[in-house]
Amino acid sequence: MDGIAKVGLAAELLAHAERHGPVTVGLAGAGQMGTDLMVQLRLMPGVRLGAVSTSRPGAARETLRFAGYEAGDVVEAGSPAAVDAAIEAGRVALVADFRTFCAAGRIDVVIDATGSPSAGTRIALDAFRNGKHVVMLNVEADITIGRALAAEARSAGVVYTGAAGDEPHATLELIGLAQALGLDIVAAGKGKNNPLDFAAVPADYEEEAARRNMNARMLVEFVDGSKTMVEMTAIANATGLVPDVPGMHGPNATAEDLAQVLCTREDGGILTKPGCVDYSIGRGVAPGVFCIVKPRHPRVLERIADLKVGPGPCFALYRPFHLTSIEVPLSAIHAVMRGVPHMEPLERPVAECIAVAKRDLAVGETLGRIGETQYRGFAMVWAEARAAGGLPLGLAEGGRVTQAVKAGDKLTYANCAPDETQEVTQIRRRLDAADARFA
């Protein structure tokens, strides 16, 4: 294998490392995604893990050992200077506070893998203040205040980007290909990986989560549809595609008939209009992503049909996989080497993911995290969510129920109060006030 020449991005990355040293990453979060990244960054050429912020240094040490580091390769650091010294010695620094590595000169780019909108906000803002690029693997934070974070990054002269490997960016790659070829975009989205159960709660998934080496709450975030709603909202906000109906259709369309289902009624499908985001629960689509396109000229339609892509008049450009956290370092590399994001939200609001009650909620309840027992995500067109006063999913955690809410009802600013002490809430309030011009 050593005789195979490096090509493409790998060759570019090695050349960059020879001139400037490896791209050095500060990782916030050592959970499931953080574990993947600690392993993956050890395997890639021209990029390295410089520091990890974690409240459990013992567990992080064990993960780094599993990733291939020796015990002496990992040190605890209490200051930015100590982080820099560790990196200069070829070691990985463990820090209790992300601000320690954000202020370190040897860190080039920060990856947020916390999954918490509140934590992700604080991490991104501190990274920007210290001149660091940010890869936001935390899609929940991005759909809540991504536009504000992107603006802050531009002001600081750094990059704010969504993460490669996750479905939103994988879908954007197909959308960009279709647009470059002059094909009309009918719809885009993903296949849903896990069986869909809107009422799922962690207690029912402990065994499966343990079998899959996952946190049960995180697994439920996928099963109850929240993650799908979040991801489709992120695609919408980066492209201008919209949910066709509240909650989207989510048809049982297979890989073979996807383009004949997620197309407009005019072409025999279920959409009321072109330009939509949606997902499928049908066989053979997950874990892939898709972009449904329609050629503008009969010659192009004839050629694509002749190439066995499908019968037309709409066709599914389909990527049958996404590599989640394994691909995330590519966005860090892209930000550092090229100074541009892989994915960022538009400057105008497009879609919103609000919270919907999974069960009856009583006055005075404090809302827990996404994927627990109280609420799930629900994607809508931004204007409709605003008119309904919908509570953004990313503001639910830590909020308080102020009026009783029935299962299946929307959480709104009228029946819930978000935690106003959180910076993410304060930034979102400012965004909402500025967005009045779009209403």
Secondary structure as UniProt FT lines:
FT   TURN            2..3
FT   HELIX           8..20
FT   STRAND          23..28
FT   HELIX           32..43
FT   TURN            45..46
FT   STRAND          47..53
FT   HELIX           57..67
FT   HELIX           71..73
FT   STRAND          74..76
FT   HELIX           80..88
FT   TURN            89..90
FT   STRAND          92..95
FT   HELIX           98..102
FT   TURN            105..106
FT   STRAND          109..112
FT   HELIX           117..129
FT   TURN            130..131
FT   STRAND          133..136
FT   HELIX           139..156
FT   STRAND          160..162
FT   TURN            164..165
FT   HELIX           167..180
FT   TURN            181..182
FT   STRAND          184..191
FT   TURN            198..199
FT   HELIX           202..205
FT   HELIX           206..211
FT   TURN            212..213
FT   HELIX           216..223
FT   HELIX           226..239
FT   STRAND          242..243
FT   TURN            246..247
FT   TURN            255..257
FT   HELIX           258..261
FT   HELIX           265..267
FT   STRAND          276..280
FT   TURN            283..287
FT   STRAND          289..294
FT   HELIX           298..306
FT   TURN            307..308
FT   STRAND          315..319
FT   HELIX           324..338
FT   STRAND          351..357
FT   TURN            363..364
FT   TURN            370..371
FT   STRAND          375..381
FT   HELIX           382..388
FT   HELIX           393..395
FT   TURN            396..398
FT   STRAND          400..401
FT   TURN            407..408
FT   TURN            413..415
FT   STRAND          416..417
FT   TURN            420..421
FT   HELIX           423..434
FT   HELIX           435..438
//
